[in-house]
Amino acid sequence: MLGNLTGWHLLIVFGVVILLFGATKLPALARSVGQSMRILRTEVATAEKDDEPTAT
């Protein structure tokens, strides 16, 4: 589905995102996405650690 996207498509999508959110809000948006990914990564690691069987 996404295999036929070219550089022009990405430029158009990027331009639309800038028009919708504005250049001033993009750094805050990227920061919040990064924090969400970091939280998700730690939660997944914690869940995997909890799922490991303990050797007794």
Secondary structure, DSSP 8 states (H G I E B T S, - for coil): --TT--HHHHHHHHHHHHHHH-TTTHHHHHHHHHHHHHHHHHHHHHHHHHHS----
